[in-house]
Amino acid sequence: ANSGSVGAQGGSLGGSWGEHMQGVRDGIASRLAWTLKVQPRGELALASALLDKSLESLPEEGADNIQRAAKLRALRDKYPLVPAVLNRDFVNGNASSRGPKTSEPNLASRTLYEAYVSDLDKDSADSGTYESAVDALTMSMAHVHTVAAMKQTDKQLSLPQEYLRRNAAKDAVSTTARTLSIVPRCTQQTIDNMTLVGDIREVGQSTGRANTIAERAQLKAAGKAAEKRANMVMLALRDAIFLRTNEASRKEALVGLVGLATGRLPTVTTVADRALKLVMNKIYTKSPELEAMVTVIAKDDLAEARRQCEEKFEDTQASIEQAKSEMAEDELKWLDEFAPIGELEKEIFARVKRSISLYLVLCLHNIELVGALLSAGSGERMSTFAKAFRHELPKFCNAAGKKWGEAVIAKSVAEQTGDAETPLLLALLDNLAPASATQLAPESLVEACLEIQKSRTVEGKAADLRFIVPIVSSLEREKLLEMLPDFAKAGPLVLGAALSRMRERLTRQYNQYRTEEPNMRGLTTCEQLVGLHELSIDIFESVKEYLNAIEVLYKNVEACTDRVLMAAFEHMSTKFANGTPLPKAFMRSVILSINEHHSLLAFICNTLLKRLAKNNIWETRDQWRGFMKAASILVTQDSPNSVPVVVSLEIEQFKEICAGECKPKLATIRAVLERLNKWDELDESKKAILSTV
């Protein structure tokens, strides 16, 4: 059977005679392999040694591995020719995998048929031989694949040339895939062995360690070859799913393919992406039976990912704290709260993300499944799961919005979820609403969010404003100004999120207070700052809450810039000049800006304070006290300063400010006036006050 002479003689006759003789040869050889008890020699001995090498690489821990190794050794000892015949094509230079791709039985498949028929005899003492034989074949194939990925680093280790190992691995995978396509049954262990070919991480990691151009090219070729082998395995699993009639075999193949797609089985991103596309684009849509099967397996895989997050929660938190302790202060300041931190969380995040990605693709076909995903990601111990869910949301919302419509998804998911899922539901709504400067949220989505907001309450009292935050940028400005008090009372987190959404479409007008534009929607940053200052203190339980609401925006240094402050002060002071009282916190914000925004000093000294003094700010005592404090801070020898504004006050107000806030700085005022040659022009009564120093 190991000789090519019979095949060569038949092939010289032409026609199908050669193929027939090869079939006769393989049929006789497969029967003899189970009958003769002799030790293999020559190439057959090398083929048999592959099983021994594979057994050496099998982990010794675990009862399953020990039992499995015992069965394989028993097969080898009882039928020494069987492993050699099964693995013959892996070492034979004239491997059948290089011949035409035919569905005709080969030597390995005929040998497996013999074992299968033997197992059908319930009285046979060799029950289970078929499973061991298939395991031996696929295990040896996986070992050839592993050897192909090895790098010659140990001089004592003599490996064949790399291209020879790559070709041998390709032939082994191809031959095994063809063999399994025609054998009676695929076992779970068979699928597990096949999916080992998908683990090509070591090849990808080696590329980054190349020292020369030649090494880099060699490793790149090895990586491409490994990806091709992984693709062969995925196609073999696909064929098993499509062509087999045994439900258990189809399910086992589908579980293996889904495992590669979700990261449950170790592999690289490119292979996982191909597996995901194969599952969803080819298998899921093939038939209702496969659709149901994929859904069940995806749910089980998601449950496994959730369990992993829960079990490793404490270790994950410890890893996060350790990573944070090693970060600089600036890194912590700009740290994304939804990004994985620490090596352990990154590892779990990558695994969970792929399970969620598969499940979300299912949700594209059936949005009734989304609620279960939100429920799975809710809970104190599900922080990593929730991060992965948020990471995958944008792609899902973009695709689902086009297929179902944003409003349909929002209402459906809201009906499926409760209070425990609120954080993830809010994240979903946030991604459904567009954040483009030129695109408003669909009117249907606005109405859906308003309906959801009315149906959800905070502690059973008021409607939950968080559900309309995603669509506030599409609401009219006047309506937003009416709602601003409610957002302010909802707390700094809700207010901050709402303000960010309100201004997201108005980045070019951030420092303007719009007056004559038609159909004004959203709020510019300037309009937000003015609106917060003009809130009534009566709606708050204390003045501190009122000030805290203003500080939510004021302390946001990226949004509340010097230009925004200037525009807001200009607008409010102009309204004051036209007869509208100043907001209660106006002078407080001016004083804070003097200390924190030095580029505004010229505007405050030369424009703002002059305007306030000209319009009798002293008639309102609270604002007057703030004015005197601001003016006294700006009484300096440097320029700009508030000395011209102070000396321009009416005599009564001049006396008051000089006797109060500016009393320690009278000498400075006089020195500045003398330097500017304004002392002689000063009123005698004011000179007398300044001369009391």
C-alpha positions in Angstrom: 0.0 0.0 0.0 2.9 2.3 0.7 4.4 1.7 -2.8 3.5 4.0 -5.7 4.1 1.2 -8.2 0.5 0.0 -8.4 -0.8 3.4 -9.0 1.9 4.1 -11.5 1.1 1.0 -13.5 -2.6 1.7 -13.5 -2.0 5.3 -14.5 0.0 4.2 -17.5 -3.0 2.4 -18.9 -5.0 5.7 -19.1 -8.7 6.4 -18.4 -10.1 5.5 -15.0 -8.2 2.2 -14.7 -5.5 3.9 -12.6 -8.0 5.4 -10.2 -9.7 2.1 -9.9 -6.5 0.2 -9.0 -5.7 2.9 -6.4 -9.1 2.3 -4.8 -8.5 -1.4 -4.8 -5.1 -0.9 -3.2 -6.4 1.5 -0.5 -9.3 -0.8 0.3 -7.0 -3.8 0.8 -4.5 -1.7 2.8 -7.1 -0.3 5.1 -8.4 -3.8 6.0 -4.9 -5.1 6.5 -4.1 -2.1 8.8 -6.7 -3.3 11.3 -5.8 -7.0 10.8 -2.0 -7.2 10.8 -0.2 -6.6 14.1 3.2 -5.9 12.7 5.3 -2.8 13.4 5.5 -0.2 10.6 8.7 0.3 8.7 10.2 3.0 6.4 7.9 5.9 5.6 5.1 4.2 7.6 7.3 4.3 10.7 7.8 8.0 10.3 4.1 8.5 9.9 3.4 6.5 13.0 6.0 8.6 14.9 3.8 11.6 14.3 1.3 10.3 16.8 4.0 9.8 19.4 5.2 13.4 18.9 1.6 14.6 19.2 1.1 12.7 22.4 4.3 14.3 23.9 2.8 17.8 23.3 -0.5 16.8 25.0 -0.8 18.5 28.4 -0.5 16.0 31.3 -2.9 17.8 33.5 -6.6 17.0 33.7 -8.4 13.7 33.8 -9.7 14.1 30.2 -6.2 14.5 28.8 -5.0 11.5 30.7 -7.9 9.3 29.5 -7.5 10.6 25.9 -3.8 9.8 25.9 -4.5 6.3 27.2 -6.9 5.6 24.4 -4.6 6.8 21.8 -1.7 4.7 23.1 -4.0 1.7 23.3 -4.9 2.2 19.7 -1.2 2.5 18.7 -0.2 -0.6 20.7 -3.1 -2.8 19.5 -3.1 -1.7 15.9 0.4 -0.4 15.2 -0.3 0.0 11.4 -3.4 2.2 11.9 -1.7 5.5 13.0 0.9 5.0 10.2 -1.8 4.5 7.6 -3.8 7.5 8.8 -0.8 9.8 8.8 0.8 8.4 5.7 0.0 11.4 3.5 1.6 13.8 6.0 5.1 12.4 5.4 4.8 11.0 1.9 6.2 13.2 -0.8 3.5 11.9 -3.2 0.7 13.0 -0.8 -2.8 12.6 -2.1 -3.5 16.2 -1.1 -1.4 17.3 -4.1 -3.6 15.3 -6.5 -6.9 16.4 -7.9 -9.5 17.5 -5.3 -11.9 14.6 -5.4 -14.5 13.3 -3.1 -13.4 9.7 -3.7 -12.3 7.9 -0.5 -8.6 7.9 0.2 -6.6 5.6 2.3 -7.2 7.5 5.6 -10.9 7.7 5.0 -11.2 4.0 4.2 -9.3 3.2 7.3 -11.7 5.3 9.4 -14.7 3.6 7.7 -13.4 0.2 8.9 -13.3 1.6 12.4 -16.8 3.0 12.1 -18.2 -0.3 10.9 -16.5 -2.1 13.7 -18.1 0.3 16.3 -21.5 -0.4 14.9 -21.2 -3.9 16.2 -22.3 -3.5 19.8 -20.8 -6.8 20.8 -17.4 -5.8 19.5 -14.6 -5.3 22.1 -13.2 -2.4 20.1 -16.1 0.0 20.8 -14.9 3.6 20.6 -12.1 2.8 18.1 -13.5 5.2 15.5 -13.3 8.1 17.9 -9.7 7.3 18.8 -8.7 6.9 15.2 -10.2 10.2 14.1 -8.6 11.8 17.1 -5.2 10.4 16.1 -5.6 11.7 12.5 -6.6 15.3 13.5 -4.2 15.4 16.4 -1.3 14.5 14.1 -2.4 17.2 11.6 -2.5 19.8 14.4 1.1 18.8 15.4 2.3 19.2 11.8 0.7 22.7 11.8 2.5 23.5 15.1 5.9 22.4 13.8 5.4 24.6 10.8 5.0 27.7 13.0 8.2 26.9 15.0 11.3 29.0 14.6 14.8 27.5 14.4 16.2 29.1 17.6 17.8 26.1 19.3 20.9 25.0 17.5 20.5 21.5 19.0 17.1 21.2 17.5 17.2 20.1 13.9 14.1 21.2 11.9 13.5 20.8 8.2 13.7 24.0 6.1 10.8 26.3 6.8 9.2 26.2 3.4 9.2 22.4 3.6 7.4 22.5 6.9 4.9 25.1 5.6 4.1 22.9 2.5 3.8 19.8 4.7 1.4 21.6 7.0 -0.7 22.9 4.1 -0.9 19.3 2.7 -1.8 17.9 6.1 -4.6 20.4 6.7 -5.9 20.0 3.2 -5.8 16.2 3.3 -7.5 16.0 6.7 -10.2 18.4 5.6 -11.0 16.3 2.6 -10.9 13.1 4.7 -13.3 14.5 7.2 -15.7 15.6 4.5 -16.4 12.0 3.6 -16.1 10.1 6.8 -19.3 9.0 8.6 -19.2 11.2 11.7 -17.3 14.1 13.2 -16.7 14.0 16.9 -16.3 16.9 19.3 -12.6 16.1 19.8 -12.1 16.1 16.0 -13.5 19.7 15.8 -11.3 20.8 18.7 -8.2 19.4 17.0 -9.2 21.2 13.7 -9.7 24.5 15.4 -6.2 24.3 16.8 -5.0 25.3 13.4 -6.8 28.7 13.9 -4.3 29.6 16.7 -1.6 31.4 14.8 -0.8 34.0 17.4 2.8 32.9 17.8 3.4 33.5 14.0 2.0 37.0 14.2 4.0 37.9 17.3 7.2 36.6 15.8 6.9 39.2 12.9 7.6 42.0 15.3 10.8 40.4 16.6 12.4 40.2 13.2 15.9 41.7 13.1 16.6 41.8 9.3 14.6 42.3 6.2 15.1 38.7 5.2 13.7 37.5 8.6 10.8 39.8 8.3 9.9 38.5 4.8 10.2 35.0 6.0 8.0 35.6 9.0 5.5 37.4 6.8 5.3 34.4 4.4 4.9 32.1 7.4 2.0 34.3 8.6 0.2 34.2 5.3 0.6 30.5 5.1 -0.8 30.0 8.6 -3.8 32.2 7.7 -4.4 30.1 4.6 -4.4 26.9 6.8 -6.8 28.5 9.2 -9.0 29.4 6.3 -9.0 25.8 5.1 -10.2 24.7 8.5 -13.0 27.2 8.5 -14.1 26.1 5.1 -14.0 22.4 6.3 -16.2 23.3 9.3 -18.6 25.2 6.9 -18.8 22.1 4.7 -19.5 19.9 7.7 -22.3 22.3 8.8 -23.9 22.4 5.3 -23.4 18.8 4.1 -23.8 16.6 7.2 -27.2 15.4 8.2 -26.3 14.4 11.8 -27.5 17.3 14.0 -24.8 16.6 16.6 -22.0 16.7 14.1 -23.3 20.0 12.6 -23.7 21.6 15.9 -20.2 20.6 17.0 -18.7 22.1 13.8 -20.8 25.2 14.3 -19.6 25.5 17.9 -16.0 25.3 16.7 -16.5 28.0 14.1 -18.4 30.3 16.5 -15.6 29.7 19.0 -13.1 31.1 16.5 -15.4 34.0 15.6 -15.9 35.1 19.3 -12.4 34.5 20.6 -13.4 31.6 22.8 -10.8 29.6 20.9 -7.5 31.4 20.7 -6.7 33.0 17.3 -5.7 36.3 15.7 -8.1 39.1 14.7 -8.0 38.4 11.0 -9.0 34.8 11.4 -11.7 35.7 13.9 -13.1 38.4 11.5 -13.3 35.9 8.7 -15.0 33.3 10.9 -17.5 36.0 12.0 -18.4 36.9 8.4 -18.7 33.2 7.5 -21.1 32.5 10.4 -23.3 35.6 9.8 -23.2 36.0 6.0 -23.2 32.4 4.9 -24.4 30.1 7.6 -27.0 32.2 9.6 -28.9 33.1 6.5 -28.8 29.6 5.0 -31.9 28.1 6.7 -34.2 28.7 9.7 -32.7 25.6 11.3 -29.1 27.0 11.1 -30.4 30.4 12.2 -31.9 28.9 15.4 -28.7 26.9 16.0 -26.4 30.0 15.6 -28.7 32.0 18.0 -28.5 29.3 20.7 -24.7 28.9 20.4 -24.2 32.7 20.4 -26.3 33.0 23.6 -24.3 30.3 25.3 -21.1 31.9 24.2 -22.3 35.3 25.6 -23.3 33.6 28.9 -19.8 32.1 29.1 -18.2 35.5 28.5 -20.4 37.1 31.2 -19.4 34.3 33.6 -15.8 35.0 32.9 -16.2 38.7 33.7 -18.0 38.0 36.9 -15.5 35.3 38.2 -12.5 37.5 37.5 -14.0 40.8 38.7 -11.8 41.1 41.8 -8.6 40.2 39.9 -9.6 42.7 37.2 -10.2 45.5 39.7 -6.8 44.8 41.3 -5.1 44.9 37.9 -6.8 48.2 37.1 -5.7 49.8 40.4 -2.2 48.6 39.8 -2.1 50.1 36.3 -3.5 53.4 37.6 -0.9 53.6 40.3 1.8 53.4 37.6 0.3 56.2 35.5 1.3 59.8 35.6 -1.1 62.5 36.8 -1.7 63.8 33.3 -2.5 60.3 32.0 -5.1 59.8 34.8 -6.6 63.2 34.0 -7.3 62.3 30.4 -8.1 58.6 31.0 -11.1 57.3 29.1 -13.4 55.7 31.6 -14.8 53.3 29.1 -11.4 52.0 27.9 -9.9 48.8 29.3 -7.1 49.4 31.8 -4.6 46.8 32.9 -3.4 43.7 31.2 -6.1 41.4 32.6 -9.0 43.7 31.8 -7.6 44.2 28.2 -7.4 40.4 27.8 -11.0 39.9 29.1 -12.2 42.9 27.1 -10.9 41.4 23.8 -12.6 38.1 24.5 -15.9 39.6 25.5 -15.9 42.2 22.7 -16.0 39.5 20.0 -18.9 37.6 21.8 -20.8 40.9 21.9 -20.0 41.6 18.3 -21.5 38.3 17.2 -24.5 38.7 19.3 -25.1 42.3 18.0 -25.0 40.9 14.4 -27.8 38.6 15.5 -29.6 41.6 16.9 -29.5 43.2 13.5 -31.8 40.5 12.3 -34.0 40.4 15.4 -34.0 43.5 17.6 -36.0 41.6 20.3 -32.6 40.1 21.3 -31.1 43.4 22.3 -32.8 43.5 25.7 -31.1 40.3 26.8 -27.7 41.7 25.9 -28.4 44.8 28.0 -29.5 42.6 30.9 -26.3 40.5 30.6 -24.1 43.6 30.8 -25.9 45.2 33.8 -24.6 44.8 37.4 -21.8 45.9 39.6 -19.4 43.1 38.5 -20.1 43.6 34.8 -17.9 46.7 34.3 -15.6 45.1 31.7 -18.6 43.6 29.8 -20.3 47.1 29.8 -17.1 48.6 28.4 -17.0 46.1 25.6 -20.7 46.7 24.8 -20.2 50.4 24.6 -17.2 49.9 22.3 -19.3 47.9 19.8 -22.4 50.1 20.0 -21.5 52.7 17.3 -21.2 50.1 14.5 -24.4 48.3 15.6 -26.5 51.6 15.9 -25.3 52.8 12.5 -26.3 49.5 10.8 -29.5 48.9 12.8 -30.7 52.5 12.3 -30.5 52.1 8.6 -32.4 48.8 8.7 -35.0 49.3 11.3 -35.0 53.0 12.0 -33.7 54.7 15.2 -37.1 55.3 16.8 -38.2 51.6 16.4 -35.0 50.4 18.1 -35.2 52.9 20.9 -38.8 52.1 21.7 -38.3 48.3 21.4 -35.2 48.2 23.6 -36.9 50.5 26.2 -39.8 48.1 26.4 -37.4 45.1 26.9 -35.4 46.7 29.8 -35.9 48.0 33.3 -34.2 50.3 35.8 -31.2 47.9 36.1 -30.4 48.3 32.4 -30.8 52.1 32.3 -27.0 53.0 31.9 -26.6 50.7 28.9 -30.0 51.9 27.4 -28.8 55.5 27.7 -25.6 54.5 25.9 -27.7 52.9 23.1 -29.8 56.1 22.8 -26.7 58.2 22.7 -25.3 56.3 19.8 -28.6 56.3 17.9 -28.7 60.1 17.9 -26.4 61.6 15.3 -23.6 63.9 16.6 -23.0 65.5 13.2 -22.8 69.3 12.9 -25.1 69.2 9.8 -27.5 66.4 10.8 -30.4 66.7 13.2 -31.8 63.7 15.0 -34.9 62.3 13.2 -38.1 63.7 14.4 -39.4 60.2 15.1 -36.4 59.5 17.4 -37.0 62.8 19.2 -40.6 61.8 19.9 -39.5 58.3 21.0 -37.0 59.7 23.5 -39.6 62.1 24.9 -42.0 59.1 25.3 -39.4 57.0 27.0 -38.5 60.0 29.3 -42.1 60.4 30.4 -42.5 56.7 31.2 -39.3 56.5 33.3 -39.2 58.3 36.7 -36.4 59.2 39.1 -37.2 57.6 42.5 -40.9 57.6 41.5 -41.1 61.4 41.4 -40.1 63.2 38.2 -39.5 62.1 34.6 -36.0 61.0 34.0 -34.3 63.7 32.0 -31.4 61.5 31.1 -33.4 59.8 28.3 -33.8 63.1 26.3 -30.1 64.1 26.6 -29.2 62.4 23.3 -31.6 64.5 21.3 -31.4 67.9 23.0 -29.2 69.3 20.1 -32.2 68.9 17.8 -34.6 70.8 20.1 -35.4 74.5 19.6 -33.4 77.0 21.7 -36.4 78.5 23.5 -37.5 75.0 24.6 -34.0 74.2 25.8 -33.9 77.4 27.9 -37.2 76.4 29.4 -35.8 73.0 30.3 -32.5 74.3 31.6 -33.7 74.7 35.2 -34.8 71.0 35.2 -31.4 69.9 34.0 -29.7 72.1 36.5 -31.7 70.5 39.4 -31.0 67.0 38.0 -27.4 67.2 39.2 -23.9 68.0 37.7 -23.6 64.7 35.8 -26.9 65.0 33.9 -26.4 68.8 33.4 -22.9 68.3 32.1 -24.0 65.6 29.6 -26.9 67.7 28.5 -24.8 70.9 27.9 -22.3 68.9 25.9 -25.1 67.5 23.6 -26.8 70.9 23.3 -23.6 72.6 21.8 -22.2 69.7 19.8 -23.7 71.0 16.4 -22.7 74.6 17.0 -18.9 74.5 17.2 -18.5 77.4 14.8 -20.9 79.6 16.8 -19.6 78.6 20.2 -18.9 82.2 21.3 -22.0 83.8 19.9 -25.4 84.7 21.4 -27.6 84.2 18.3 -30.4 86.8 17.9 -31.9 86.9 14.4 -31.3 83.3 13.0 -34.4 81.4 12.0 -35.2 78.0 13.5 -32.5 78.1 16.1 -31.8 74.7 17.6 -29.4 73.7 20.4 -27.5 76.1 22.6 -24.1 77.6 21.9 -21.6 77.6 24.8 -22.2 81.4 25.2 -26.0 80.9 25.4 -25.5 78.1 27.9 -23.4 80.3 30.2 -25.9 83.1 30.0 -28.8 80.8 30.6 -27.2 79.2 33.7 -26.5 82.7 35.1 -30.1 83.8 34.5 -31.6 80.8 36.4 -33.7 81.8 39.3 -32.2 81.0 42.7 -35.7 80.1 44.0 -35.7 76.8 42.1 -32.7 75.6 44.1 -32.6 74.5 47.7 -29.6 76.7 48.4 -27.4 79.3 46.7 -24.6 76.8 46.6 -26.6 74.5 44.2 -27.1 77.5 42.0 -23.4 78.3 41.9 -22.6 74.6 41.4 -24.8 74.5 38.3 -22.9 77.5 36.8 -19.5 75.8 37.6 -20.4 72.7 35.7 -19.8 74.8 32.5 -17.4 77.4 33.9 -14.9 74.7 35.1 -15.0 73.0 31.7 -11.8 74.6 30.4 -12.2 73.1 26.9 -15.7 74.5 26.4 -15.7 77.7 28.5 -12.9 79.6 26.9 -11.9 83.2 27.2 -13.9 84.1 24.1 -17.0 82.5 25.5 -16.7 84.3 28.8 -16.1 87.6 27.0 -19.2 87.1 24.8 -21.4 86.1 27.8 -20.2 89.1 29.9 -20.8 91.4 26.9 -24.3 90.1 26.4 -25.4 90.3 30.1 -23.8 93.7 30.7 -25.5 95.1 27.5 -28.8 93.8 28.8 -28.1 95.5 32.1 -27.4 98.8 30.3 -30.8 98.4 28.6 -32.6 98.0 32.0 -32.4 94.2 32.7 -31.0 93.4 36.2 -27.8 91.5 36.3 -27.9 87.8 37.2 -27.1 87.1 40.9 -23.8 85.3 40.1 -22.6 87.8 37.5 -19.9 89.6 39.6 -18.8 86.3 41.1 -18.0 85.0 37.7 -16.2 88.2 36.8 -14.0 88.0 39.9 -13.2 84.3 39.1 -12.3 85.3 35.5 -10.0 88.0 36.8 -8.0 85.4 38.7 -8.1 82.6 36.1 -8.4 84.2 32.7 -5.8 86.9 32.4 -6.4 87.6 28.8 -9.8 89.1 29.8 -8.3 91.8 32.0 -8.2 94.4 29.3 -11.8 93.8 28.4 -12.9 93.8 32.1 -11.0 97.0 32.9 -11.7 99.0 29.8 -15.2 97.9 28.8 -17.1 95.8 31.4 -16.4 97.8 34.6 -16.9 101.1 32.8 -20.2 100.0 31.4 -21.4 98.8 34.9 -20.2 102.1 36.5 -21.9 104.2 33.9 -25.2 102.4 34.5 -25.2 102.9 38.3 -24.4 99.4 39.4 -24.3 100.7 43.0 -28.1 100.8 43.0 -28.0 97.0 43.5 -26.1 96.4 46.7 -25.1 92.8 46.1 -23.7 93.6 42.6 -22.1 96.8 44.0 -20.2 94.8 46.6 -18.9 92.4 43.8 -18.0 95.4 41.7 -15.9 97.0 44.5 -14.1 93.7 45.1 -13.3 93.2 41.4 -12.2 96.8 41.0 -9.9 96.6 44.0 -8.3 93.4 42.7 -7.5 95.2 39.5 -5.9 98.3 41.2 -2.3 97.6 40.3 0.7 99.4 38.9 0.5 97.2 35.8 -1.6 97.8 32.8 -4.4 97.2 32.3 -5.9 98.2 35.6 -9.1 99.6 37.1 -7.8 102.9 38.4 -9.5 105.0 35.6 -12.8 103.3 36.4 -12.4 103.9 40.2 -11.6 107.6 39.9 -14.5 108.1 37.5 -17.1 107.0 40.1 -19.4 109.6 41.7 -18.0 111.1 44.9 -20.2 109.1 47.2 -19.3 105.8 45.6 -15.7 106.8 45.4 -15.6 107.5 49.1 -17.3 104.1 49.8 -14.9 102.1 47.7 -11.8 104.0 49.0 -13.0 103.4 52.6 -13.7 99.7 51.9 -12.1 97.4 49.4 -9.6 99.9 48.0 -8.4 101.3 51.3 -5.1 99.4 51.3 -4.5 100.5 47.7 -5.0 104.3 47.8 -1.2 104.9 47.4 -1.3 102.7 44.3 -4.2 104.7 42.8 -2.3 108.0 43.4 0.9 106.6 41.9 -0.8 105.4 38.8 -2.5 108.8 38.3 0.7 110.7 38.7 2.5 108.4 36.3 -0.3 109.0 33.7 -0.3 112.8 34.5 -3.9 112.6 35.6 -3.4 113.7 39.1 -3.8 117.4 38.4 -7.0 116.8 36.5 -8.6 115.0 39.5 -11.4 116.5 41.6 -10.1 118.2 44.8 -12.4 116.1 47.0 -11.1 112.9 45.5 -7.5 114.2 45.9 -8.2 114.8 49.5 -9.4 111.2 50.0 -6.3 109.8 48.2 -4.0 112.1 50.2 -5.1 110.6 53.5 -2.6 107.8 53.0 
